[in-house]
Amino acid sequence: MGAIKLSAAEKWFGQTQVIKGVDLTINEGEFVVFVGPSGCGKSTLLRMIGGLEDISRGTIEIDGIDVSNQPPSQRGLSMVFQSYALYPHMSVRDNMGFSLKTAGVADAQIREKVDAVAATLKLTDYLNRRPKDLSGGQRQRVAIGRSIVREPTAFLFDEPLSNLDAALRVEMRYEISKLHQALAATMIYVTHDQVEAMTLADRIVVLDAGRVIQVGTPRELYNHPVNTFVAQFIGSPKMNVMPCSTSGNTYQLPGGRTGPCSATAAAATQIGTRPEHLAIVSQGEGMADGKVDVVEYLGADTFVLLDCAALGQLSARISGETDLQPGETVGLHFDPARSLFFDADGKTID
């Protein structure tokens, strides 16, 4: 249970099309993350699946049944929002069991289900508290628990961690990941944070301007993006993309420096390399020179931002500490075998 299929799904608001013919299959028990920049349509697409937004064209199927025109209550899905939406006058126990109570489930059965879910989410000690007496992370766990007790076909998460601080976001990512392992349930998760997408997803759906740009595992999207948009959206810091020209089996950067490339890259106008694949060497010894703008020390890693003139601003990720100082000029070297080439339209050249 929990397989979801979208076929040519569209959403129009008046004359404006915000979801543009999405075809997508989500397998039973899969954790799928919708990711993309603000306004790309990821939350709208999630709400269409949940029935909170009407579908303008196309179909949505759940376990092979067309639910395109069914109300949310008949789809068997459960949604967790950015806002916890807890009843402030109710205890945690009553909040978690409220949907079962309104459905006429017996009190003993409600108590049994709530107790089991509370144990899974480590909320047993808080069942008699009210939401105002909980931390943000605990409130979000209550909201998730309220969804679990309903035993839905699938869970829909709409940026559930956005209101939490950095430490709690890390903790809740772990909790949600463990929850998916424990329940083996279908989960669809919306976020603008590509780190959340990379750490949680079985597969990531990258959207832009209402279209699905690429679907794949985190590793597939990181190593084999279909274009510069995905290449720079997935990964932090983002991939360095530089202008280049090619001739035969050689590419040339602005400034005359050259390097080897495959014959298939003959149409390339840009080359991309990840920050961790950009090595800092002595001035004049690499593929380009750059002036250090900013050094960001993060403990295990240091990010170095460099002004490389015609190549633009590039970033390098180096392990541990460095003696580099702003204003210093260094050389930059990268391995073409670990780089990607893109054509004039930004598409990846295999």
C-alpha positions in Angstrom: 0.0 0.0 0.0 1.1 3.5 -0.7 2.1 3.6 -4.4 1.4 6.9 -6.0 1.3 7.8 -9.7 0.9 11.2 -11.3 0.2 11.3 -15.0 0.4 14.6 -17.0 -0.6 16.4 -13.8 -1.2 20.2 -14.3 -2.3 23.0 -12.0 -3.7 26.3 -13.3 -4.6 29.4 -11.2 -6.6 31.3 -13.7 -4.4 31.8 -16.7 -1.2 31.0 -14.9 0.1 27.4 -15.1 2.1 26.5 -12.0 2.5 22.7 -12.4 3.3 21.8 -16.0 2.6 18.2 -17.0 4.2 16.2 -14.2 4.7 12.4 -14.7 5.9 10.7 -11.6 5.7 7.3 -10.0 6.4 6.9 -6.2 6.9 3.3 -5.1 5.4 1.7 -2.0 7.5 2.4 1.0 9.7 4.9 -0.8 11.0 8.2 0.8 10.8 10.8 -2.0 11.8 14.4 -1.5 10.5 17.3 -3.6 13.2 20.0 -3.7 13.7 23.2 -5.6 13.9 27.0 -5.2 11.1 29.0 -3.8 8.1 29.2 -6.1 9.1 26.1 -8.1 5.7 24.4 -7.3 6.9 21.7 -4.9 4.3 22.5 -2.1 1.5 22.9 -4.7 2.4 19.5 -6.1 2.3 18.0 -2.6 -1.1 19.6 -1.9 -2.4 18.2 -5.2 -1.5 14.7 -4.1 -3.1 15.3 -0.7 -6.3 16.7 -2.3 -5.9 20.2 -0.8 -5.5 21.6 -4.3 -7.6 20.5 -7.2 -5.8 19.0 -10.1 -6.6 21.0 -13.3 -5.6 18.3 -15.8 -4.1 14.8 -15.7 -4.6 12.1 -13.0 -3.4 11.1 -9.6 -3.6 7.4 -8.6 -3.1 5.9 -5.2 -2.6 2.1 -5.3 -4.0 2.0 -8.8 -7.2 3.9 -8.0 -7.8 7.3 -9.6 -8.3 9.8 -6.7 -8.1 12.9 -8.8 -11.6 14.0 -7.8 -11.7 12.5 -4.4 -11.6 14.8 -1.3 -8.6 14.5 1.1 -10.6 12.5 3.6 -11.0 9.6 1.1 -7.4 9.4 0.0 -6.0 7.8 3.1 -3.1 10.2 3.4 -1.8 12.1 6.3 -0.1 15.5 6.1 2.4 17.2 8.4 2.8 20.9 8.0 5.4 23.5 8.7 3.0 24.8 11.4 2.5 22.2 14.2 -1.3 23.1 14.3 -1.7 21.5 17.7 -4.8 22.3 19.9 -3.3 24.4 22.7 -6.0 23.4 25.3 -5.5 19.7 24.8 -2.8 17.4 26.2 -0.3 15.6 24.0 -2.3 12.4 24.3 -5.6 14.1 23.3 -3.9 15.9 20.4 -2.5 12.6 19.1 -5.7 10.7 19.5 -8.1 13.5 18.3 -8.6 12.2 14.8 -9.4 8.7 16.0 -11.9 10.1 18.6 -13.7 12.1 15.9 -13.8 8.9 13.8 -15.6 7.1 16.6 -12.8 4.7 17.6 -13.2 3.2 21.1 -11.3 4.9 23.9 -9.3 1.8 24.8 -8.1 1.4 21.2 -7.2 5.0 21.0 -5.1 4.8 24.2 -3.3 1.7 22.9 -2.4 3.3 19.6 -1.3 6.6 21.2 0.8 4.8 23.7 2.5 2.7 21.0 3.2 5.8 18.8 4.4 7.8 21.8 6.9 5.1 22.6 8.2 5.1 19.0 8.6 9.0 19.0 10.0 9.1 22.6 6.9 11.1 23.8 5.7 8.8 26.6 6.9 11.1 29.4 5.1 14.1 27.8 1.6 12.6 27.1 0.0 14.7 29.9 1.6 18.0 28.9 0.1 20.7 26.8 1.9 22.0 23.7 3.0 25.2 25.4 5.1 23.1 27.7 7.0 21.4 24.9 10.0 22.4 22.8 9.7 23.0 19.1 11.1 19.6 18.3 8.7 17.9 20.7 5.8 19.7 19.2 6.8 18.6 15.7 7.0 15.0 17.0 3.5 15.3 18.4 2.3 16.5 15.0 4.0 13.6 13.3 2.5 11.2 16.0 -1.0 12.5 15.3 -0.5 11.4 11.7 0.9 8.0 12.5 -2.0 6.9 14.8 -4.3 7.2 11.7 -2.2 4.5 10.0 -2.3 6.4 6.6 -1.5 5.0 3.2 1.3 7.6 2.9 2.7 10.6 4.8 3.1 14.0 3.2 5.5 16.4 4.9 5.4 20.1 3.9 8.7 21.7 5.1 8.1 20.3 8.6 11.5 21.5 10.0 11.5 25.1 8.8 10.5 26.5 12.1 13.3 24.7 14.1 16.8 25.9 14.9 19.8 24.3 13.3 20.5 21.8 16.1 16.9 20.7 16.2 16.7 20.3 12.4 19.6 17.9 12.6 17.9 15.9 15.4 14.6 15.8 13.7 16.2 14.7 10.4 17.5 11.7 12.3 14.1 11.1 13.9 12.2 11.2 10.6 14.8 8.9 9.0 14.5 6.4 11.8 10.7 6.6 11.6 10.7 5.8 7.9 12.9 2.7 8.6 10.5 1.6 11.4 7.2 2.1 9.6 8.4 1.2 6.0 5.7 3.6 4.9 5.6 5.8 1.8 6.7 9.3 2.6 6.8 12.4 0.4 8.7 15.3 1.8 8.9 18.9 0.6 11.9 21.1 1.4 14.0 23.9 -0.1 17.0 22.6 1.9 19.1 20.3 -0.4 21.0 19.0 2.7 17.7 17.6 4.0 17.0 16.2 0.6 20.4 14.5 0.3 20.3 13.0 3.8 16.6 11.7 3.9 15.7 10.7 0.4 15.6 7.4 -1.4 15.0 9.5 -4.5 14.9 13.2 -5.0 12.6 15.1 -7.4 14.2 18.3 -8.5 11.6 20.9 -9.7 12.0 24.3 -11.3 9.2 26.6 -12.6 6.6 23.8 -12.2 8.5 21.1 -14.1 10.3 18.1 -13.0 13.9 18.6 -14.1 15.4 15.3 -12.8 14.5 12.4 -10.6 17.1 10.1 -9.0 18.9 9.0 -5.9 21.0 11.6 -4.1 24.2 10.0 -5.5 22.8 10.0 -9.1 21.9 13.7 -8.9 25.2 14.7 -7.3 27.4 12.8 -9.7 25.3 12.8 -12.9 23.1 16.0 -13.0 21.3 16.5 -16.3 22.1 20.2 -16.5 23.7 23.2 -14.8 20.6 23.9 -12.7 20.7 20.5 -11.0 24.5 20.5 -10.8 24.5 23.8 -8.9 21.4 23.2 -6.8 22.5 19.8 -5.4 25.6 20.1 -3.4 26.9 22.7 -0.9 28.8 24.7 -1.7 27.4 24.6 -5.2 29.4 23.3 -8.2 31.8 25.7 -9.9 30.7 26.3 -13.5 33.2 28.1 -15.8 33.2 29.1 -19.4 35.4 27.2 -21.8 35.9 26.3 -25.5 36.9 23.0 -27.0 38.9 21.8 -29.9 39.3 18.0 -30.5 40.3 16.4 -27.2 41.3 19.7 -25.6 39.3 22.4 -23.7 40.5 25.9 -23.1 39.7 28.3 -20.3 39.6 32.1 -20.7 43.2 33.2 -20.3 44.7 30.4 -22.5 45.1 27.5 -20.1 44.2 24.2 -21.6 43.4 20.6 -20.5 42.3 17.3 -21.9 38.7 16.3 -22.6 36.8 13.5 -24.4 35.8 13.8 -28.0 32.1 13.9 -26.9 32.7 17.2 -25.2 33.3 19.0 -28.5 30.1 21.0 -28.1 30.9 22.2 -24.6 30.8 25.8 -23.6 31.1 25.3 -19.9 33.0 23.1 -17.5 31.9 22.3 -13.9 33.9 21.0 -11.0 32.8 20.4 -7.4 34.5 22.5 -4.7 36.0 19.4 -3.1 37.7 18.6 -6.5 39.3 22.0 -6.8 42.8 21.9 -5.4 44.7 25.0 -4.3 48.3 25.1 -5.6 51.0 27.7 -6.0 50.3 30.7 -8.3 50.9 29.8 -11.9 50.9 26.0 -11.4 47.2 25.2 -11.9 44.6 25.6 -14.5 43.8 29.2 -13.3 44.9 31.7 -10.8 42.5 33.3 -8.3 42.6 35.9 -5.5 41.3 34.7 -2.1 38.2 36.7 -1.2 36.9 34.9 1.9 38.1 32.0 4.1 35.3 30.2 6.0 36.6 28.0 8.7 34.1 25.3 9.8 36.4 23.0 11.8 36.6 19.8 9.8 36.4 21.8 6.5 37.4 25.2 5.3 35.6 26.9 2.3 37.7 29.3 0.3 36.0 31.7 -2.0 38.2 33.1 -4.8 37.9 35.8 -7.4 39.1 34.3 -10.7 38.5 37.1 -13.1 37.0 35.8 -16.3 36.2 32.5 -14.6 34.0 34.3 -12.0 33.9 33.5 -8.3 34.9 29.9 -7.5 34.8 28.0 -4.2 37.2 25.3 -3.0 36.5 22.9 -0.1 39.7 21.9 1.7 40.1 19.6 4.7 40.9 21.1 8.1 42.7 24.4 8.6 44.6 26.6 6.1 47.0 29.5 6.3 45.4 31.3 3.3 44.5 34.9 3.8 42.2 37.2 1.9 44.0 39.0 -0.9 46.5 36.2 -1.5 46.8 34.9 -5.1 46.9 31.2 -5.6 46.7 28.6 -8.4 43.7 26.3 -8.9 43.9 22.8 -10.3 41.1 20.4 -11.1 40.9 16.9 -12.6 39.0 16.9 -15.9 38.1 13.3 -15.2 36.0 14.5 -12.2 34.6 17.4 -14.1 31.4 17.8 -16.1 31.0 19.5 -19.5 27.8 21.4 -20.5 26.6 22.7 -23.8 25.2 26.1 -24.7 21.8 25.2 -23.3 23.3 24.1 -20.0 22.7 20.4 -20.7 25.3 17.9 -19.5 27.4 16.3 -22.1 28.0 12.6 -21.4 
